[in-house]
Amino acid sequence: MKVRVSELTQYLVCPRLVYFGTQGRGYESYAHTHAHTMREKGMIEGFILKEFAFNLHKITDCEDIAAITAIIGDIVESVPRIYREELEGLELDLMEAVKRDFIQGMNDEWLKKLRTENELTELERVHGYERERMMYSEKLNLSGSVDKLIIADEEVIPCMIKTGKSPGYGVWRSDRVQLAAYAMLIEDEFGSTVKRGFVQYIREAEFRMTQIRRSDRAEALRILKHVRRIKQGAFPDKGRNAPCENCAYSKYCDTRKTLLSKLLGK
């Protein structure tokens, strides 16, 4: 049973996201429609922020204010073409309004933090990176597309872009698990040991380096086993802190629970 790295992070949010998101169970079209009706504005903003992370070198290497403004405009305008499939069906007026609000809402402090030199931007400047590198491990039957893959001499470093808030320090547990999964994919493909990774919390211009710990690897492998069982048909319990109020599958989740209760005589 093939598993994607993104399904490991879904499991950490709520194991039932993996169950309802598995292809062939008939819930895909409903979730797609729900995403467009419930999270359109946030989705567009997320894609814009992600493109900023992919194009930081253009902003940090430029000193002219007019040129920086033009670069920002180009980044924002590129989003509908790059994410054409994901944004299909959205109204043009909404797209233009979000892009306009995003540019108007940018502040000098955020741009200054984006332009501040750090270890990650230095690595990217010297070694570059491969965007959205797809990898597959036959041993783990696991696949994933890491946002940035930096090859610095003998070191291969995964970097993830996150558009949510950053923790007070370090990186979120789910991000450590995701990085550990990418590290194992890299190790199977390149034959080298991955010791660290980066997370770009682009909304807050926070760039965090973290070591790939043994505990993170163990957690990723543990979750991988659970995800396989769910994809094979096991219906899991809800996550302890599952965001049910914003879930695309809440309607079906409750229905499934009722049916199971009847079958079990509860």
Backbone as a ProteinNet text record, in pm:
[ID]
protein_1_A
[PRIMARY]
MKVRVSELTQYLVCPRLVYFGTQGRGYESYAHTHAHTMREKGMIEGFILKEFAFNLHKITDCEDIAAITAIIGDIVESVPRIYREELEGLELDLMEAVKRDFIQGMNDEWLKKLRTENELTELERVHGYERERMMYSEKLNLSGSVDKLIIADEEVIPCMIKTGKSPGYGVWRSDRVQLAAYAMLIEDEFGSTVKRGFVQYIREAEFRMTQIRRSDRAEALRILKHVRRIKQGAFPDKGRNAPCENCAYSKYCDTRKTLLSKLLGK
[TERTIARY]
84.9	0	88.4	83.5	167	113.6	206.1	171.7	248	183.2	248	287.1	394.8	439.7	329.5	254.4	146.8	42.1	26.9	-70.4	-23.2	107	158.1	119.9	129.6	92.3	-59.1	-134.5	-279.9	-315.6	-247	-272.6	-253.7	-152.1	-125.9	-235.6	-299.3	-412.8	-533.9	-567.2	-675.6	-663.7	-652	-638	-750.4	-868.4	-979.7	-963.6	-879	-848.9	-784.9	-702.8	-639.6	-745.9	-836.2	-940.1	-1026.7	-1081.9	-1172.7	-1098.4	-970.2	-893.4	-837.3	-848.7	-797.4	-881.8	-817.3	-887.8	-968.2	-1081.3	-1164	-1277.7	-1282.1	-1389.4	-1503	-1486.7	-1596.2	-1609.5	-1508.9	-1520.1	-1437.2	-1361.6	-1267.3	-1337	-1443.5	-1508.7	-1574.1	-1629.3	-1691.7	-1586.8	-1473.2	-1367.2	-1315.4	-1304.1	-1254.5	-1350.5	-1481.1	-1582	-1581.4	-1569.9	-1568.3	-1449.5	-1334.3	-1214.1	-1232.5	-1299.1	-1318.3	-1420.6	-1522.8	-1626.7	-1591.6	-1508.3	-1480.9	-1347.6	-1251.1	-1117.3	-1054.6	-1136.2	-1084.5	-979.3	-1013.9	-923.4	-792.8	-802.9	-682.9	-597.8	-662.4	-589.3	-504.9	-565.5	-492.5	-376.6	-402.2	-295.4	-181.8	-216.7	-114.7	-25.6	-85.5	-7.3	83.8	33.3	116.2	236.5	211.9	321.1	422.7	373.7	464.3	555	498.1	580.3	682.5	649.3	749	867.6	839.4	946.8	1033.7	972	1047.7	1130.3	1095	1160.8	1233.5	1266.2	1333.6	1464.5	1536.4	1667.1	1654	1542.3	1522.4	1506.5	1438.9	1414.9	1539.6	1607.5	1723.7	1841.9	1849.7	1963.1	1941	1825.3	1791.3	1790.3	1849	1856.6	1763.6	1722.8	1640.3	1493.8	1431.7	1295	1197.6	1214.9	1125.2	1134.4	1256.9	1277.4	1215	1228.1	1167.9	1015.5	958	813.2	769.8	848.6	816.9	826.6	927.8	945.1	825.8	783.9	668.6	544.3	525.2	411.1	415	533.3	549.6	517.9	564	539.2	389.1	319.8	176.1	100.8	138.5	69.1	92.6	201.4	233.1	147.6	88.4	17.3	-95.4	-185.1	-294.2	-245.4	-131.1	-79	-10.3	65.9	139.7	44.5	-59.8	-154.4	-288.9	-283.4	-403.7	-502.7	-451.7	-539.6	-608	-529.3	-583.7	-685.7	-666	-752.2	-862	-872.7	-973.6	-1113.9	-1190.3	-1328	-1345.9	-1236.6	-1249.2	-1282.5	-1362.8	-1401.1	-1281.5	-1269.8	-1158.3	-1158.7	-1277.3	-1286.5	-1228.1	-1254.2	-1198.9	-1047.4	-997.6	-853.5	-787.4	-842.6	-784.8	-793.4	-902.9	-919.1	-816.8	-794	-696.7	-556	-521.7	-389.2	-369.5	-471.4	-462.3	-449.3	-531.5	-526.1	-392	-336.4	-208.1	-98.1	-91.9	11.4	-6.2	-128.9	-154.9	-127.2	-142.3	-123.9	19.7	108.7	249.4	304.9	389.8	450.3	602.6	665	810.5	884.4	828	894.6	904	793.9	792.8	893.9	893.1	987.6	1132	1154.6	1289.5	1335.7	1246.2	1282	1309.1	1230.1	1251.6	1390.4	1435.3	1560.8	1681.9	1657.2	1767.6	1843.7	1974.5	2059.2	2052.7	2042.7	2044.8	2109.3	2127.1	2199.3	2129.5	1996.8	1924.6	1940.8	1923.6	1937.8	2080.5	2178.3	2317.3	2339	2283.3	2293.8	2229.4	2114.5	2045.3	2123.9	2186.1	2263.3	2385.2	2450.8	2574	2544.7	2446.4	2424.1	2295	2206.4	2078.9	1992.5	1881	1795.3	1709.1	1662.2	1567.2	1427.6	1338.7	1202.1	1116.7	1043.4	942.9	995.9	1105.2	1168.5	1083	1034.6	956.1	1050.2	1025.9	1109.5	1022.1	1077.9	1004.1	1101.1	1060.9	1139.4	1065.8	1127.6	1068.1	1066.6	1169.1	1177.1	1061.5	1031	925	789.3	790	668.5	608	697	661	708.7	625.7	664.1	636.3	701.5	678.6	751.5	702.2	762.5	806.2	935.6	986.9	994.4	957.2	949.5	1083.1	1189.4	1323	1421.7	1506.5	1612.9	1746.5	1826.4	1955.6	2066.9	2151.4	2267.1	2391.1	2445.1	2560	2681.6	2760.4	2876.3	2829.7	2868	2830	2699.7	2641.9	2522.1	2397.2	2292.5	2163.4	2064.1	2000.9	1920	1777.5	1677	1537.8	1491.8	1407.6	1351.4	1202.2	1122	977.6	929.3	825.5	763.6	629	607.8	482.1	422.3	291.6	226.1	150	154	88.6	182.9	140	220.3	335	440	554.2	539.5	601.9	603	696	693.7	779.5	926.2	965.7	1101.9	1099.7	1205.2	1211.5	1104.7	1059.4	955.8	847.2	731.2	620.5	651.5	588.4	608.4	574.9	463.1	423.9	527.9	592.2	695.6	821.9	854.3	970.1	947.1	825.7	792.8	799.5	746	748.1	891.6	975.9	1116.1	1186.9	1155.6	1216.1	1177.7	1052.2	1007.4	1081.5	1096.3	1172.5	1318.4	1373.9	1513.6	1532.4	1437.6	1450	1435.3	1351.2	1339.8	1471.4	1528.4	1655.9	1765.6	1769.9	1874.1	1864.9	1743.1	1727.5	1765.6	1743.5	1773.7	1919.5	1976.7	2111.9	2217.3	2176.1	2272.2	2353.8	2303.7	2375.6	2284.9	2344.9	2268.3	2226.9	2097.4	2045.3	2043.7	2117.2	2130.2	2043.6	2001.8	1924.1	1832.8	1738.7	1648.9	1605.4	1535.8	1486.9	1336.2	1273.4	1132.5	1122.1	1061.6	1039	894.2	877.9	745	729.7	690	702	607.9	492.7	398.5	460.8	550.2	615.2	763.1	806.4	946.6	1041.6	1002.2	1085.1	1141.6	1274.9	1341.5	1413.2	1368.7	1418.3	1493.7	1611.6	1686.6	1660.3	1646.8	1625.5	1701.9	1753.4	1822	1717.9	1753.6	1668.2	1700.6	1612.1	1639.8	1591	1650.4	1607	1459.4	1416	1276.2	1181.4	1224.1	1141.6	1131	1242.1	1240.7	1148.5	1160.7	1078	930.1	898.1	759.7	705.9	787.5	744.9	716.4	800.6	780.5	657.2	635.7	517	389.3	385.9	268.1	249.1	358.8	352.5	276.6	302.7	234.1	84.9	50.1	-91.5	-162.4	-96.4	-156.3	-182.2	-88.7	-108.7	-235.6	-253.8	-370.9	-500.5	-497.4	-616.1	-647.1	-546.1	-567.5	-616.1	-586.4	-632.7	-774.8	-833.9	-973.9	-1007.3	-908.7	-937.2	-990.4	-1101.2	-1159.4	-1106.9	-1031.3	-964	-1049	-1006	-1066	-1028.8	-1105.4	-1071.6	-943.4	-876.6	-762.3	-808	-721	-756.6	-794.1	-724.1	-752	-796.4	-875.6	-920.9	-1002.7	-974.5	-1047.7	-1179.5	-1272.5	-1396.5	-1479.3	-1476.2	-1562.2	-1524	-1400.3	-1355.2	-1324.2	-1367.5	-1329.5	-1419.7	-1358.3	-1433.2	-1516.8	-1482	-1549.3	-1640	-1667.2	-1741.7	-1877.3	-1945.3	-2076.3	-2066	-1968.9	-1954.3	-1894.5	-1811.6	-1749.6	-1856.6	-1951.9	-2059.9	-2151.9	-2178.6	-2263.4	-2199.8	-2070.9	-1998.4	-2001.4	-1985.3	-1987.3	-2122.7	-2231.8	-2366.5	-2388.7	-2345.3	-2361	-2284.9	-2163.6	-2083.5	-2150	-2206.4	-2272.2	-2390.8	-2465.8	-2579.6	-2534	-2427.3	-2376.4	-2325	-2265.8	-2209.1	-2309.8	-2432.5	-2535.9	-2516.6	-2451.5	-2426	-2510.4
-119.4	0	124.3	201.4	319.8	431.4	503.3	612.1	736.9	853.1	980.7	1047.2	1121.8	1192	1283.2	1345.6	1435.5	1362.6	1231.6	1155.4	1133.7	1137.5	1128.6	1253.5	1369.2	1492.9	1502.1	1449.1	1442.9	1359.9	1249.1	1160.7	1235.7	1320	1394	1496.4	1548.2	1639	1558.4	1453.5	1361.4	1237.9	1119.1	996.8	975.8	1029.6	1010.2	1088	1191.4	1261.1	1165.7	1074.4	974.9	880.1	836.7	742	802.6	920.6	981.3	1034.7	1061.7	1112.9	1006	878.7	769.7	755.1	753.4	743.9	614.6	625.4	508.3	494.7	582.2	572.7	670.7	753.1	837.8	972.1	1013.8	1140.2	1252.6	1222.6	1319.8	1444.6	1426.1	1540.3	1630.9	1572.3	1652.6	1739.5	1679.8	1754.8	1867.2	1840.9	1941.8	2061.3	2033.2	2139.9	2218.1	2146	2209.1	2304	2259.7	2343.1	2473.8	2468.4	2589.6	2683.8	2630.3	2715.9	2769.3	2696.4	2732.9	2806.2	2780.9	2833.2	2901.8	2962.3	3020.2	3128	3225.9	3338.4	3290.1	3206	3155.5	3071.8	2996.4	2912.7	2997.9	3104.4	3193.1	3260.2	3309.7	3373.2	3275.3	3150.1	3048.6	3026.5	3022.5	3002.7	3122.7	3243.3	3363	3357.7	3324.4	3316.1	3209.8	3098.1	2991.3	3037.7	3112.6	3163.4	3265.9	3340.3	3430	3349.1	3236.2	3151.9	3095.8	3064.7	3011.8	3119.7	3245	3354.1	3452.8	3408.9	3498.9	3554.1	3470.7	3515.2	3639.3	3652.3	3769.3	3895.4	3880.2	3996.5	4032.2	3932.1	3958.7	4010.9	3975.7	4018.9	4154.1	4212.9	4339	4453.3	4565.8	4681.5	4794.8	4797.8	4906	4883.9	4983.3	4970.6	4948.4	5021.9	5007.3	4867.3	4815.2	4680.6	4575	4595	4502.2	4501.2	4619.9	4630.9	4555.1	4565.9	4495.6	4344.6	4299	4155.7	4102	4177.8	4136.5	4125.7	4223.4	4219	4096.6	4063.4	3946.3	3816.7	3808.8	3688.3	3668.2	3775.2	3766.7	3731.7	3791.9	3767.7	3627	3562.6	3428.6	3318.6	3346.8	3243.8	3175.3	3249.5	3181.3	3084.8	3112.2	3022	2900.2	2921.9	2811.2	2713.5	2767.6	2684.1	2677.5	2667.5	2669.6	2558.7	2437.7	2325.5	2345.5	2388	2405.8	2519.9	2622.4	2739.6	2737.4	2628.4	2617.6	2637.4	2721.4	2744.3	2865.3	2921.6	3040.5	3162.9	3252.1	3372.4	3466.2	3525.1	3615.4	3735.3	3787.2	3903.9	3872.9	3751.1	3711.9	3703.1	3643.8	3631.3	3768.7	3861	3995.1	4067.1	4047.8	4114.1	4062.5	3932.2	3874	3922.5	3923.5	3970	4115.8	4197.4	4340.9	4359.1	4287.5	4299.3	4251.6	4148	4095.6	4199.9	4260.9	4361.7	4482.4	4526.3	4642.7	4612.3	4485	4446.8	4418.8	4412	4388	4506	4475.7	4585.3	4579.1	4690.5	4702.2	4603.9	4580.5	4490.9	4348.3	4301.9	4167.5	4157.1	4256.8	4256.3	4263.2	4340.9	4350.4	4216	4143.7	4011	3913.9	3924.1	3837.2	3861	3986.9	4023.5	4005.6	3970.1	3952.1	3823.9	3834.3	3718.3	3615.1	3488.6	3378.7	3257.6	3151.2	3034.8	2973.9	2970.4	2909.9	2990.5	3121.6	3202.9	3197.2	3184.6	3172.1	3040.1	2931.4	2801.5	2805.2	2868.5	2877.4	2962.5	3068.5	3155.2	3081.8	3004.3	2935.9	2809.6	2731.6	2599.8	2587.9	2687.1	2676.4	2567.6	2536.2	2428.5	2376.2	2254.7	2195.7	2210.5	2263.8	2287.7	2162.1	2131	2024.7	1894.1	1848.1	1723.3	1604.1	1527.5	1408.8	1291.2	1218.8	1103.9	985.5	865.9	744.1	641.1	580.2	473.4	341.6	250.5	118.7	40.3	60.6	-11.7	26.3	155.5	205	212.3	201.5	222.4	358.7	456.5	592.2	690.9	790.3	892.5	1029.9	1129.5	1265.5	1366.2	1489.5	1598.5	1706.1	1717.4	1816.1	1951.8	2058.4	2190.2	2232.7	2222.2	2258.6	2149.5	2115.5	2018.9	2085.5	2105.7	2173.1	2068.8	2067	1977	2063	2059.5	2142.7	2053.2	2038.9	1949.2	1806.6	1751.7	1614.2	1607.4	1722.1	1726.1	1751.1	1672.5	1692.1	1736.5	1851.8	1915.9	1939.8	1885.8	1915.4	2046.3	2118.6	2243.7	2247.3	2273.8	2281.3	2425.3	2460.2	2591.8	2575.7	2651.3	2647.2	2787.7	2795.8	2927.5	2960.5	2871.2	2898	2966.2	2975.7	3040.3	2949.6	3011.2	2936.2	2918.7	2814.1	2800.5	2904.6	2912.8	3010.1	2989.2	2862.9	2829.8	2693.1	2662.4	2534	2520.8	2396.7	2371.6	2283.8	2286.2	2205.7	2056.7	1978.4	1833.5	1772.7	1814.1	1759.6	1790.6	1907	1943.6	1860.7	1828	1741.6	1602	1551	1418.3	1420.8	1525.8	1537.4	1546	1624.9	1634.4	1499.6	1425.2	1293.4	1198.9	1206.5	1122.8	1160.8	1291	1334	1290.1	1296.4	1255.5	1109.8	1023	881.4	857.9	936.9	928.1	969.4	1078.9	1127.5	1024	964.1	865.8	743	699.3	584.6	620	746.2	786.5	826.1	896.5	949.1	865.4	779.1	696.9	773.2	890.9	970.7	993.9	1025.5	1048.2	1194.4	1217.2	1353	1387.1	1488.6	1525.3	1643	1724.4	1842.7	1883.2	1970.6	2025.7	2165.2	2233.6	2369.2	2375.1	2464.9	2497.3	2648.6	2691.7	2833.9	2866.1	2933.2	2982	3119.4	3116.2	3233.7	3346.5	3315.7	3420.6	3513.4	3457.5	3536.9	3560.5	3519.3	3534.8	3474	3356.9	3283.7	3160.1	3149.8	3036.9	2956.3	2833	2752.9	2629.3	2607.3	2485	2386.6	2258.4	2157.7	2030.8	1965.3	1837.3	1727.4	1631.1	1514.3	1414.2	1403.9	1323.1	1178.7	1090.4	949.9	937.8	1016.2	1010.1	1052.4	1148.6	1192.3	1081.6	1012.7	901.7	789.7	758.1	652.2	688.8	815.4	861.7	852.8	892.7	885.5	741.6	647.9	507	450.2	491.6	445.6	491.6	618.8	673.5	609.1	581.6	516.5	383.6	306.4	178.3	199	298.3	326.9	372.3	457	507	391.5	297.8	181.5	105.2	83.4	9.3	83.8	215.3	296.3	289.5	302.4	298.1	160.4	58	-76.5	-102.1	-4.2	-17.5	3.2	7.8	26.7	167.7	178.6	309	356.3	465.1	506.5	596.8	614	712.9	852.7	952.4	1090.5	1130	1231.4	1288	1361.1	1365.4	1428.6	1574.8	1643.9	1786.2	1809.9	1718.7	1728.1	1855.8	1931.8	2056.1	2026.8	1964.6	1915.8	2027.8	2148.1	2255.9	2303.4	2280.3	2322.4	2204.7	2086.2	1966.4	1943.6	1909.3	1881.8	1755.9	1667.3	1537.3	1524.6	1633.1	1623.5	1555.5	1585.8	1526.1	1374.1	1326.8	1183	1115.3	1189	1134.1	1099.7	1190.4	1166.5	1054.5	1049.7	943.9	808.4	800.3	674.4	628.4	723	690.3	633	691.5	645.1	503.4	477.2	344.4	239.8	272.7	179.3	151.2	255.4	237.9	141.3	153.8	65.4	-78.6	-95.5	-229.1	-296.2	-214.1	-269	-272.1	-225.6	-225.4	-125.4	-13.3	91.8	214.1
0	0	0	-110.7	-122	-32.6	29.9	121.1	79.3	93.7	66.4	197.9	196	317.2	369.4	280	322.6	406.1	385.5	463.6	607.2	628.9	765.8	844.2	780.6	849.1	865.4	769.1	784.8	908.2	925.7	1039.8	1171.2	1178.9	1301.5	1331.4	1226.7	1246.8	1291.4	1214.3	1249.9	1161.9	1219	1138.9	1037.8	1066.8	973.9	844.4	843.9	718.7	618.9	669.1	582.4	527.7	613.8	571.1	460.8	485.5	387.9	265.4	279.4	166.4	75.5	114	31.7	-94.3	-208.5	-336.6	-345	-413.6	-435	-336.3	-234.4	-135.2	-162.5	-265.9	-310.3	-241.7	-165	-92.2	-155.7	-261.1	-315.4	-370	-449	-512.2	-408.7	-302.6	-197.6	-128.2	-95	-27	-115.2	-246	-339.6	-342.5	-350.4	-352.3	-221.6	-110.6	21.7	34	-13.4	-4.3	-79.2	-194	-272.8	-209.8	-145.5	-90.6	47.3	123.7	261.8	280.9	191.8	220.7	99.4	15.5	-108.7	-82.8	0.6	25.7	88.5	189.9	256	163.5	73.8	-20.1	-115.2	-167.6	-259	-186.3	-65.5	12.8	39.3	68.9	93.8	-27.2	-145.1	-267.3	-294	-267.7	-285.5	-191.5	-65.5	31.7	-9.5	-59.8	-101.2	-215.2	-309.4	-419.5	-371.1	-266.1	-206.5	-155.3	-90.2	-37.4	-149.5	-262.5	-375.3	-445.9	-424.8	-498.1	-407.7	-286.8	-192.3	-247.3	-322.3	-373.6	-460.7	-532.1	-617.8	-533.3	-418.5	-332.2	-252.2	-195.8	-111.2	-191.4	-317.4	-399.4	-465.7	-441	-507.2	-405.3	-441.1	-351.7	-392.9	-517.1	-569.3	-531.2	-466.6	-418.8	-534	-641.1	-755.8	-814.6	-819	-873.6	-782.6	-650.7	-555.1	-570.6	-587.4	-606.8	-731.6	-837	-962.1	-943.3	-868	-841.2	-762.8	-661.7	-580.8	-668.4	-756.7	-848.5	-938.1	-988.2	-1075.3	-1000.1	-875.1	-794.6	-774.8	-736.7	-711.5	-839.5	-950.5	-1077.1	-1129.9	-1087.4	-1139.2	-1076.1	-961.6	-884.9	-962.5	-1031.6	-1103.1	-1210.5	-1270.2	-1373.3	-1313.1	-1207.3	-1144.9	-1077.3	-1012.1	-938.3	-1010.6	-1140.8	-1224.5	-1185.1	-1163.1	-1130.6	-995.4	-895.9	-762.2	-756.6	-839.1	-835.1	-941.3	-1012.7	-1118.1	-1060.6	-1125.9	-1083	-993.2	-943.5	-858.5	-943.6	-888.4	-960.8	-975.4	-1092.3	-1121.1	-1027	-994.6	-906.3	-768.7	-717.5	-587.4	-594.3	-702.3	-720.3	-720.1	-794.7	-803.6	-670.3	-598.1	-468.4	-367.2	-365.7	-272.9	-305.8	-433.1	-474	-435.3	-457.8	-423.7	-272.7	-196.2	-49.9	4.7	-57.1	-10.2	-28	-144.7	-171.6	-80	-62.1	23.5	170.4	208	347.5	387.1	289	321.4	400.1	499.3	575.9	566.7	598.9	585.8	676.8	796.1	890.3	834.2	773.7	714.6	600.2	512.9	401.3	451.1	556.8	613.1	665.7	734.7	785.5	670.6	563.8	447.9	387	391	327.8	419.1	545.4	639.2	607.8	599.7	567.2	678.9	642	738	672.6	749.2	697.8	576.6	578.7	466.8	338.9	347.5	226.4	172.5	262.7	218.5	146.3	200.1	133.3	-5.1	-13.8	-142.9	-242	-192.2	-281.2	-337.6	-253.2	-295.3	-376.1	-330.8	-391.6	-472.1	-458.6	-525.7	-461.3	-524.2	-474.4	-588.5	-570.9	-665.7	-606.9	-686.5	-640	-652.5	-545	-542.2	-600.6	-543.2	-585.7	-540.6	-637.3	-606.2	-582.2	-471.8	-437	-399.2	-416.2	-381.4	-324.5	-213.7	-152.8	-171.4	-244.8	-265.8	-135.3	-51.9	75.6	167.7	173.1	260.9	191.3	57.4	-22.2	11.9	17.1	58.7	-46.7	-77.3	-174.2	-117.3	-174	-127.4	-212.9	-211.8	-287.2	-188.9	-166.9	-72.8	-143.2	-73.1	-136.1	-196.3	-116.8	-165.5	-126.2	-218.7	-190.7	-222.7	-118.1	-132.7	-127.1	-227.2	-228.1	-209.3	-87.7	-51.4	-32.2	-138	-136.1	-106.1	10.4	44.3	123.8	154.4	238.5	153.8	179.3	113.1	220	198.1	302.2	251.4	320.9	284.3	348	276.3	328.1	295.9	395.5	377	392.2	317.5	326.4	395.1	502.2	575.7	579.3	555.6	550.1	678	777.2	905.1	1002.2	1126	1229.2	1274.4	1323.9	1376.1	1526.2	1583.7	1729.7	1792	1924.1	1992.4	1962.5	1949.9	1910.1	1841.9	1767.8	1699.8	1592.8	1567.3	1467.4	1529.6	1470	1519.9	1509.4	1598.2	1598	1461.2	1402.9	1272.3	1165.8	1175.3	1078.2	1098.7	1225.1	1250.1	1192.4	1210.1	1155.7	1003.4	943.6	797.6	745.3	811.9	771.8	785.7	891.3	911.4	797.9	754	642	514.3	488.6	371.5	382.4	503	523.5	484	521.6	487.9	337.7	271.8	125.7	59.1	108.5	54	73.2	191.1	222	131.3	100.8	11.5	-131.4	-170.6	-308.1	-327.5	-229.3	-245	-172.6	-81.4	-8.9	92.2	135.8	236.1	356.5	471.4	592.7	602.4	625.9	641.7	790.3	827.3	967.9	1009.3	912.9	948.2	833.1	865.2	764.8	806.8	717.1	744.3	725.1	802.1	781.1	765.8	655.3	632.3	670.8	782.5	820.2	755.4	629.6	544.9	586.6	644.6	684.5	787.9	871.8	976.2	946	826.5	786.9	889.6	943.1	1038.3	969.4	966.5	902	1008.9	1029.3	1140.9	1090.3	1148.6	1122.6	1235.6	1204.2	1307.7	1274.1	1376.2	1357.8	1333.8	1250.6	1228.8	1339.3	1437	1555.2	1538.6	1617	1613.5	1649.3	1747.9	1789.8	1677.5	1595.6	1482.8	1377.5	1351.6	1256.6	1306.8	1435.6	1493.7	1485.7	1512.8	1506	1363.5	1266.1	1126.1	1084.3	1126.2	1091.3	1161.2	1285.4	1359	1289.3	1251.9	1184.8	1047.9	979	848	856.8	960.9	979.3	1001.6	1082.2	1108.6	980.8	902.1	778.2	681.5	672.9	585	624.4	753	799.3	766	782	750.6	601.6	517.8	373	327.1	407.3	375.5	424	495.7	532.6	678.2	767.2	910.1	934.4	1006.7	1036.8	1172.6	1175.3	1300.1	1387.3	1510.7	1599	1551.6	1597.8	1566.7	1638.7	1584.3	1653.8	1778.8	1877.7	2005.3	1987.9	1899.7	1876	1732.3	1679.8	1540.6	1518.7	1412.4	1384.7	1313.1	1383.3	1321.7	1259.4	1320.3	1271.8	1132	1090.7	957.9	866.3	904.2	829.4	708.9	596.8	474.3	485.7	578.1	587	708.9	780.6	905.5	887.3	778.5	751.9	742.1	664.6	644.8	767.3	840	960.9	1063.4	1084.1	1179.6	1133	1002	946.5	965.8	939.2	954.5	1100.9	1193	1335	1375.7	1324	1355.1	1303.8	1180.9	1122.2	1201.8	1242.6	1320.6	1455.7	1515.8	1644.9	1632.9	1522.8	1501.4	1480.8	1402.9	1375.1	1501.2	1588.8	1712.6	1825.8	1798.6	1899.3	2008.7	1976.1	2075.5	2049.5
[MASK]
++++++++++++++++++++++++++++++++++++++++++++++++++++++++++++++++++++++++++++++++++++++++++++++++++++++++++++++++++++++++++++++++++++++++++++++++++++++++++++++++++++++++++++++++++++++++++++++++++++++++++++++++++++++++++++++++++++++++++++++++++++++++++++++++++++++++++

